[in-house]
Amino acid sequence: MHSNKKFFAVALSALLLVGFIATSLISYYVAKDSTGRQLQEQMLPLTSDNIYSEIQRDLLQPVLISSLMANDTFVNEWARGGEGDPQRMANYLAHIRQKYNAITSFFVSEKTRNYYHPSGIIKQVDPSDTADAWYFRARESSDEYEINIDRDTADPSRLSIFVNYRIIDQSGRFIGITGVGLSLNTVAELIENYQKRYGREIFFVNREGDITLRSSNFDEQLHLKNRDGLNRLFTRVLTSPSASVSYELENGNTVYLNSRLVPEFDWFLVVEQINDPATERIEGALLVNVLISVGISVVVLLIAYFTVAGYQRRLETMATQDKLTGATNRQVFDVIFNRAAKRADRAGTPLSLIAMDIDNFKDINDTYGHQRGDEVIRAVAQVIEEQVREVDTLCRWGGEEFVLLLENCDRDQAFDVAEKIRRAVAEHTFRFGADMKSVTVSLGVAERRKNESQDSLQSRCDHAMYRSKGEGRNRVNRG
């Protein structure tokens, strides 16, 4: 009997131990695979999306500047008047460059093919000159403008971002192309910032695989097909608008890579991470689990269950809400907008959007610090939430900018809501130590047209908001 009890106890202990180890091993491999796929399919693309969104935001102002130049009365009248005094155009371009802190500004006449620069006429564009191909491409384009990266005509050693805006007079005749050039330093600083924040390798490559823009700490070979382990995936990465791949290095490390085409540059944005940080934590947890006694295995499994459940809930919250304000985040907003647009189309009801931006927010950060700046963003979001309906969706679009989606609400009603928000924010006071301050917001309002895309509606809102900024801030404009 005693022998049987001992055998039963040993057998039961062995069974529990084997079952516990088997469960731990299965959990380990499932978790490792899951976190690896999550890193490759969600986290790296999210980093890529954030960088791309900030690049697009940084390009809004130069596009607006180029639009203003293309519609400037002086430019149109001067060009139609025969371009009699080239110095007047040079002075105008110099003023634009200085006022908006661009590295260059330009105007190319369709009539004379003169390339005007702040320093004067520097050349005539020629269809046979490959350096002038951009002009003839943009000239034949049906789009209002194009963004491209090219050598500066005035300084061929400098690679810059150009906004080329087509000028059409009132009769529909093509007059020429004008615009501004921007330094690539802004994008380089963005790469540095994200690389420090996430510890990931971030760089740009052209369609040939040459690395065109990278951080100061980048120390790999400068061509994708020459990089250890990636040569097998070279074609796939550079022939797809977006790709998520992983590959093994000779030293056993795993590299997770996400790429996406940035059409404005015709470059690929690549985000890499060597090994999944979560894998090391999972391996440590496995070792601990194996050493835990059979007697507390049930407790450990329950703890693991609730930990994973809580972790997943936090992930779901992080995936849908902005951490600072609790508002909807940008990725989820796209889904909400599409659903709202479909409902509006079916029911024939209006759908409006409000874009808003905190005025002079940089001054707050510079004067009182980023922590106070975060408090202002959080408080402004709360004030906005207090002025709108529960069915309205507030999204933190990025930095100090918000968008508000209003279902069953036309443009006039949305304008009233925007005015209500503007007044409420202006009346709210903030304490900065001994100082009591107030902030204001500039807003743009637009109602969705039939079958209008989200990007188009957002663009009209943004333009209206920037008009509010340009007219003195703390006001609302319709788009």
Buried (B, 14 or more C-beta within 10 A) or exposed (E): EEEEEEEEEEEEEEEBBEEBBEBBEEBBEEBBEEBBBBBBEBBBBBBBBBBBBBBBBBBBBBBBBBBBBBEBEEBBEBBBEEBEEBEEBBEBBBEBBEEBEBBBBBBBBBEBBBBBBBEBBBBEBEEEEEEBEBBBEBBEEEEBBBBBBBBBBBEEEBBBBBBBBBBBEEEEEEBBBBBBBBBBEEBBEBBBBBBEEBEBBBBBBBEEBEBBBBBEEBEBEBBBBEBBBBBEBBEEBBEBEEBBBBBEBEEEEBBBBBBBBBEBBEBBBBBBBBBBEBBEEBEEBBEEBEEBEBEEBEEBBEEBEEEEEEEEEEEEEEEBBBEEBBBBBBBBBEEBBEEBBEEBEEEEEBBBBBBBBBBBBEEBBEEBEEEBBEBBBBBBBEBBBEBBEEEBBBBBBBBBBBBBBBBBBBBEBBBEBBBBBBEBBBEBEBEBEEEEEEBBBBBBBBBBEEEBEBEEBBBBBBBBBBBBBEEEBBBBBBB
